[in-house]
Amino acid sequence: MTPASRATARAAVVTGASRGLGAVLARLLAGEGFSLVLNARDAARLERVAGELRARGSQVTVVPGDLTESRVRERIATAVDAESGLDLLVNNAASLGPTPLPTLDAVGLADLERVYRVNVVAPIALVQALLPALSARRGLVINLSSDAAIGGYPGWGNYGASKAALDLASVTMAHELASRGVSVVAVDPGDLKTPGAEPAFSPEEFATRPPPEVTGPFWLWLIGQPPSAVTGRRFRAQADHWGAENVP
Ligand SMILES: NC(=O)c1ccc[n+]([C@@H]2O[C@H](COP(=O)([O-])OP(=O)(O)OC[C@H]3O[C@@H](n4cnc5c(N)ncnc54)[C@H](OP(=O)(O)O)[C@@H]3O)[C@@H](O)[C@H]2O)c1
């Protein structure tokens, strides 16, 4: 990619891009011509995804590390070209916490806090770190939610409450950041057959889930919308008409 085409190409950050839905999203965005900054903790696995995309001509920078660490978020912000800006931040990385999933009366408080740090604090902190770049391109933040945010499923309270908090943070930021030109949506991708989901289900249940690629048409639709036309909404990627909902 030449310096001139890099300045005009759309740019995205995808967290948790080493596997599961995040790797699928990285491939999809690369296919749409985005330059990418990818993050996950496992550097070797992340580099495998990046290498595959570079071999097809994509501009990819990897920033391995734990998103709960401010220096990792700062390295992501440095990797993003602040001058030409950022079109898309996909806050995809998340933690289910320990499995088997403990009920809230029994969950260890360190585990409870860790899930909130990964699923709520890190995505908000990343928006803070990338705000100038997002504002420069009137960009879109996509926060990955879950049906567990509204389900009240036994055992899913730690993860589900963290996603409910992220949903409310999403619609609140949509209002707060409108004047800065930044849009924010929440997306429940629906049940998927990913490495992260596997430990929480029996082999029989897990086998019935669709691969993360089924959400492809939704993402292509979403990135084709003017961000200001979708801001503040919560989508279900596998529902009819993409399931735009009012955020709770
Ligand atoms: N799968 C489903 O059925 C489902 C349903 C509803 C919602 N979702 C949501 O969709 C998103 C993707 O889910 P998934 O199932 O694809 O997840 P996954 O298979 O567990 O992948 C999670 C990704 O995040 C990275 N990650 C985890 N903790 C991190 C941290 N502290 N810092 C940086 N990277 C971290 C992981 O890599 P490392 O381990 O190398 O860091 C991995 O690349 C999540 O937000 C999830 O809550 C999934």
The ligand as a Gaussian input file, in Angstrom:
#p B3LYP/6-31G(d) Opt

LIG

0 1
 N      -19.396000     -16.875000      20.730000
 C      -20.656000     -16.549000      21.023000
 O      -21.587000     -17.369000      20.941000
 C      -20.985000     -15.132000      21.458000
 C      -22.319000     -14.830000      21.773000
 C      -22.643000     -13.538000      22.166000
 C      -21.636000     -12.573000      22.245000
 N      -20.353000     -12.888000      21.946000
 C      -19.333000     -11.826000      22.029000
 O      -18.637000     -11.763000      20.786000
 C      -17.269000     -11.401000      21.024000
 C      -16.344000     -12.446000      20.425000
 O      -16.627000     -13.694000      21.035000
 P      -15.830000     -15.027000      20.662000
 O      -16.711000     -16.128000      21.098000
 O      -15.305000     -14.944000      19.285000
 O      -14.601000     -14.926000      21.714000
 P      -13.306000     -15.866000      21.855000
 O      -13.341000     -17.022000      20.944000
 O      -13.144000     -16.106000      23.332000
 O      -12.155000     -14.854000      21.402000
 C      -11.886000     -13.771000      22.228000
 C      -10.729000     -12.998000      21.655000
 O      -10.394000     -11.952000      22.594000
 C       -9.022000     -12.061000      22.986000
 N       -8.929000     -11.602000      24.362000
 C       -9.550000     -12.130000      25.453000
 N       -9.217000     -11.439000      26.539000
 C       -8.388000     -10.439000      26.135000
 C       -7.691000      -9.404000      26.808000
 N       -7.772000      -9.243000      28.147000
 N       -6.910000      -8.559000      26.088000
 C       -6.811000      -8.711000      24.753000
 N       -7.441000      -9.682000      24.059000
 C       -8.207000     -10.545000      24.754000
 C       -8.683000     -13.538000      22.745000
 O       -7.320000     -13.780000      22.471000
 P       -6.229000     -14.046000      23.639000
 O       -6.799000     -15.121000      24.510000
 O       -4.990000     -14.426000      22.897000
 O       -6.111000     -12.725000      24.333000
 C       -9.468000     -13.811000      21.460000
 O       -8.775000     -13.314000      20.326000
 C      -17.124000     -11.259000      22.543000
 O      -17.299000      -9.910000      22.923000
 C      -18.276000     -12.096000      23.083000
 O      -18.680000     -11.681000      24.365000
 C      -19.998000     -14.144000      21.550000

